[in-house]
Amino acid sequence: MHLDYLRAAIADTPRVAVYGTLKQGFNNAHWLNGARRLGSDTTRALTLYDIGPYPGAKRQPSKGVSIEVYEVNIGHLAQLDRLEDYRINAPAQGEYDRQQIATRFGRAWVYLYNPGVASKRAICEGGWEMPYTDHD
C-alpha cells in the first residue's frame, strides 16, 4: 500500500519544495542526491518558524520565503517522508504533514510542521539560516 501511495503522489506531483536543512549547502541536502534541482523560488503561501536545529513551515501568508524546488522520484519521496516523520495514514500525528503548494515550476510537495509554534520566532521574509554549531 505504501508503494502505491508513493506512486500516486509522484504521478500527481513529481516535485518537492524545500526551505530548510534540505537546501543546497545545508546538512540534509544529501537526501536529495540524484534529484534534479529546478531552481529557487519565493512563496507567500508559507511562514517559516525557527525550531532551533531546523525550521518548520506553516501554511500562513508571508512577505515571501525562499524555497528550492526539485524534481524527485519515488525513492526520494519515501526517504523524505521518513526524514520528516510524515505518516501516510495519520498525517497530523507525525512531525510534518506533506501537502502541495504552487511554485513557478508547478505544484510541489512541501512538508508542513504539525506541532505548535506559539513560542517560536517567525520568519515571514527571506529564509532560514542554519545556526552555527561549534564542533570543538
N, C-alpha and C positions, 0 to 999 in steps of 0.2 A: 504493500500500500504506500509506503513512504516513497519508493522509487516512482510509482505512478503519479504521486502528488508533485514530486520534483519535475518530472517530465512535463506535466501540465503547466507548472509555474514557468518553466523555461520557454515552453511554446507560447505562452501568453506574453511574457516579457523576458527577453534574454539579457537584460541589463541590470546592473546594480549601481546605486549611488552611495558613495561613502563620504564621511565627513570628519573622521577622527583617526584612530590608530591604523586604519586600513589604507590611508592615503600614502602616496609615494613618499619615501623618506622616513616614514614612521615605523614603529616597531612591529606592527602586524601586517605590513604591506606584502610580506611573503605569502600570505594566504591567497593573494590574487596572482601569484606567479602563473604565467601562461594565459591569463585573461588579457583581452585586448583593451587597452586604455583608449577610450574615445575622446576624452578631454575633460576640461574643467567647466564648471557652470556655477551659477549662483541661483539659489532658490529662496523665495519669500514664503514658502509653504511651511518651513521648519524654523524652530528656535532651538539652539543648542544649549545644553547645560553642562557645566564643568563638574563632573562627578569626582574628579581627582586624577586618577591614572588614565582616564579615558572620558570622552564626552557621551552624553545621551541626547537624543533629539526627541522633541515633542512636535506634533502636528499643530503648530501655533504660528500665526503670522509673524514675520520679522522684516527687517530692512534688507535682508539678503545675506544668507550664509553660504560659504563656499563649499562645493562638493566636487568630487571627481566621479566620472561615470565610466564603467567598464562593461564590456560585453563578456558574459560568463557562460559556462556550461553547467550541466547537472552536478558535476563533481565540485565545482567552485561553490555552487549554491548550497550543496549538502554540507560542505566544510564551514561555510559562513553561518549556516543555521546552527551548527554545533557550537561554534565560537561564541555566537551571540545568545545562546540558550533560547533559541526560538523553538517553541513547542507546537508542532503542527496541529495536534488535537486539542490544545488548550493555550492558544497564543497569549492570553492575558496572564498566564501563570509563569511564563518564562521571564527572563530579564528584559528581553526585547521581543517585539512583535514585528513581523515583516509585512509592509504594505507598499503600495505604489505611489510615486509622485511623478509629476510631469518634469521633464528636463528638455534642454534644447536638442538632445539626441533621441527623444522619445520617452515613453514611460520607463521608469526604472524602479526596481525594488529598493527599499530603504528600511533600515532597522530602527524602529521607534522604541524608546526607553519606556518600560512599563512602570517602574517604581515612581513614587512622588518626588518632586523636585523643589518643594517649597523652600528648603534651606540652601539650595544650590545657586551658584552665580549663573545668570542667563547670559548667553552670547547671541545677541539679536542682529549682529552685523559682522561680517568677516568670517574668521574661522577659529577653531580651537587650536591652541598651541600645547604641544606635549610638555609637561612640567620637567624641569631639569632634575636629573637624578644623579647623585654622587655615588659612583661605583667604587670608591676607595675603601 
